[in-house]
Amino acid sequence: MTTKLIEPISRKLNVLGRDYLAALDHHMIRFGIDRHYYPLALIVHHDGQLTQKGLADILSKDKSLIVKIIDRLSDQGFVQRETNPDDRREHFLAPTEKAKEVMPHLLKTFEHMNASASKGISKQDMEIFENVLIKMRENLAEFEQTEPVPYPV
C-alpha cells in the first residue's frame, strides 16, 4: 500500500529557522553569545523594565523555558535579575554593559540577515508573507480548539 506523503508546513519553517540561526550563530559567536538573540534584544530594549513573566508573554514561551534562557544569558554575562522591591516574587531583567555593547552589532546583523534572506523578494511580497504567517497562526489557534481528527480517516 502506497500512501501520499504530506510535508507539514512546520518542517519548511523549521528548516528556514535553523538556516537563519546557523548564519546568525556564525556572525555573533565572536561576541560570546551563541543563542537567545531576540530575547536578549528585548531585554536590552526594555532596559530593566521587563520581567521574566513579561518576556514569557512576549515570546509566547513557557515560564520554565524562560528561566533557562535567562540562566544562559546570565551565565554568559549579558543579563542580571533584579528583584522587584514591591513584589519579591517578581524579577526584572537588566542588561549588563556587555549586552549593551553587543546590541548594535546584533541589530546590524539582524538587519543584514533580513535583507539577505529577503533579497529578490519585493516589499509587497514580504508584507504578504508576514500576513500569511499571522493568519496561519490564527487558524492554528482555532484548529487547536476543534475536536481531534477522527481515526481512521
N, C-alpha and C positions, 0 to 999 in steps of 0.2 A: 504494500500500500504506500503510495507516494502522497505526501501532504505538501501543501503550498507553504513555503517558509515566508513568514512575515517579520520584517525587521522593525522593532519598536522605534519610534521617534526618539525615545530617550537614548538609545545607543548612538545615534548620529550626534546628538547634543553632547553626550559624554565624550565621544572621540574628539569633537571640536574643543570641548573644555580642557581635556588632557593636553591637546596640542598647544593651546593657548598658555596653559600653566607651565608646560615644559619650556616654552620660549621665555616666559616671564622669569622662571627659575634661573635660566641661563643668564639673563641680564641683571638679576638682583642678588645673586649669591655673593657677589663681591662686597655687598653691604652687610653681610651677616644675617640675612633673612632668607628663608627658604620656603615659606608658605604663609598663608593667612594675610595676604597683602591687602585685600579690601577691608577686612576687619580693622587692620592697623590704620588704613586711610580714614575710616570712620572715626576711630578713636582720636586721631590727631585732629581731624576736622572739628570734632566736638570739644576738644581741648579741656578735658577733665570734667565735663558736664554730662557725660554719657555713663549710664550704669550698665552692669552686666546684663540685667534684665532688658534694658533698652536696646543693647546690642543684639540680644537674642531675638527681640521683636523685629528689629530692622532686617536681620538676616533670615528670619523665619527658621531659626535653629533651636534645638533643644538646649535648655539651660546647662545640662551636664556637658554637652559638646562645647558650649561657650567657655565653660570653666577650663577645659583642656586647651582651647585656643589661647585664652588669656595666660594660662600657665606657660605655654610655649613662648608666647611673645614676651612674657616677663622674664623667663629664663634667658632669652636672647638679649635682654636689656632694652626692650622697646616700650614696655608698659609697666605702670605701677598701679596697684589697687590702693584706693584711699577710702577708708570707712567714712560713711556719711555720719557726721556727729549727731544728726537728728534722728537717725534710724540705723543703729549699728549692724543690722542685718543687710543693709544695702551698701554696695561698693561702687564708687565712681572709678572710672578707668582714666588714668592720667598718662599722657605720652611723655616719655623721657626726652632729654635733649638729643639722644641718639636717634630717636624716632623722628624728631623734628628736622634733624639734619638729613635723614634718608628720604623724607617725604617728597621734596622737589624732584628727586631722581625717580622715585616710584611713580609719581604723577606724570612725569615726562615720558616714562616708559609705557605707562597705560596709554597715553596719547599716541605715541608712535606705533604701538602694537595694534591699537584700534584702527588707526589709519592703514596700517599694513594689511590687517585682516580684511578690511573692507575695500581695499584697492580694487578698482574696476566695478564697484557697486555704487550706483547712484544714491544720492542723499534720500531721494524718494523711496528707493528700494529698501534702504536701511530703516526708514521710518515704518514701512510696511512690515519688515522683518520683526521689528520691536513690537508693533501692534499685534502681529500674529502670535508672538510669544506670550503677550499679555492675554490674548483671547484663549490660547491653549491652556494657560494656567487657570483661567476662569472656568473653562469647560471641564478640566480635570477635577476642580473643586466640586462642581456639580455632579460629575460622574461618581466621585467618591461617596456621594450621598445616596446613590441608587442601590438597588438590590444587586447582589453578585450575578454575573453572567451564569445562566443555568448550565449544568454539566450533565450529560454531554450535549454539545451544541448541535 
